[in-house]
Amino acid sequence: MRGLQECKLRLILAGRTGAGKSATGNSILGQRCFFSRLGATSVTRTCEVGSCNWGQWQVEVMDTPDLFSSQVPKTDPGFQERTRCYLLSAPGPHAVILVTQLGRFTAQDQQALSALKDLFGDSVTAHTIVLFTRKEDLAGGSVQEFVRDTDNRALRRMVAECGGRVCAFNNRAVGAEQEAQVQELLGLVERLVGNHPVVPFTNDVYHLAQALAGVDPEERRRRVAEKLAGSRGHWRGHQLLVRLQACVPPWKMCAALVLGAVFLLFCRLLARQGPEP
């Protein structure tokens, strides 16, 4: 596989609570590694990793707690779980699997994508695959047709932002059906990895986590948490700039920048002249 220097694939499961992340992780691994139960509240309390062998690959799947909702600042104020997510997936994931439920795309799913970018940076979407649970509801149709024909513009935008990479799982499937859908997903991961000259996904926080690999674990955790807290402000600022550029016509953006530069120059000239005697 071009660009892959190890026979290991690290996958991070992301998405809103109740979308089916844990059940999807169990389907990928072919065994019950993560506790899964239908409900509106998260049953996963901490980041967990399960692994299996699939062909030439050792596949590591990380299940995540409620890291992708608007409540994260309250539920994880000290960045403990978000830091744990980084440390357990270092040097970085080969793909992020954004899990959503077929036919039930909500504002919480949109928030999950926003929180994903808040955690890893905007560039993470170039390494993200959207996985729909409840494949059985397609009734023989394809997930690509479902996305193409849906009236939900927010859903189509999310899929487009993730490069159009989609697949669907029936988490009750067993035997050949279960193996076929895992093969489809890992085939997407393989193509995703092959299209990126630098893999796995990485950023400044992952770089620090790797640089501190031999340091005392508690010190490493503390420094990575500090780095993560600082990086989030930078990534949020970048997201705001991107949204502003999308809303404002280019000529208006250029005019505003020129006027701002002229105003700053004028202020500096006044400061140099000083007060009149």
Phi, psi and omega in degrees: 000120184298134177086351182260118185262004181214154179271051183220139175239121177257124181240135175249127177272125179233166179138170182289160175297133179091358181283339179109030181298311184296316179297322177295319176300318178296322179294318179297317184281343181072021180199162182273093178261330185243140178291129184228132178206137179292129179178166182273347179250150184289134175261352178267119186261341182210160178294132180229149180236131172239156182219159175204166175259133178223104184062234181275357187257147162260115184261124176249124182244127177256121171272145185234149174281203183284076178258000190232040176229172180290349182271358185302317178303332179274321184278338181222059186295332181266010179062022184297309183285325178293323175293318178300322178301315178295313185294322181285339182253003178297145007280005177144155180280149173280337176201147170255129180258106181271108188267131175219160184263131181303126176080002181227046178283121187235179176299330178293328176291321176295320177296324180298319178294318178298317179292327177298315179290328177295326182280319187247346186101157185301328186292350181295335181295337177287351179240020187249139174243131177270121181246123179264127172275171183064045177305330182301336180286349177289341178053045177094346177283172180261153179291330177297318177295321179300313180294319181296322187266351184293148175274355183278099183294324180297321178295315180297322178296318180297314179297318179296320179296332178266024173076013180075010182278113182222152169206172183224145180235139163258105186284002172260357182291149177224170174062223186297323180295316179296317180294323181295319181287328174293319178299321178297315180297311182292333173295320175297318179298318180300315179292323178298314179296318182294336181272355181248125179292334180241115177225153358284183174301140179212167174202187184297326181291317177296322178301316179295317180302320178289320180296332182261018185302328182264005183275160175311130186306320181291320177295319178299314180299317182296315183289324177292321178298319178296317179296318180296318180298321179288324183292327183299322178296319178296315182293324179295320178298320179293319178298319180296318179297318179298316180295321179296317179296327180288331184269330186259132177302146183305320183293326177290322178298315180296317180298319179296320179294318180296313179298321178296319179295319179296318180297317179296320179296319179298317179296321180292322178295318178297320181295324180291323182292327180074177181289147177289144180291000000 
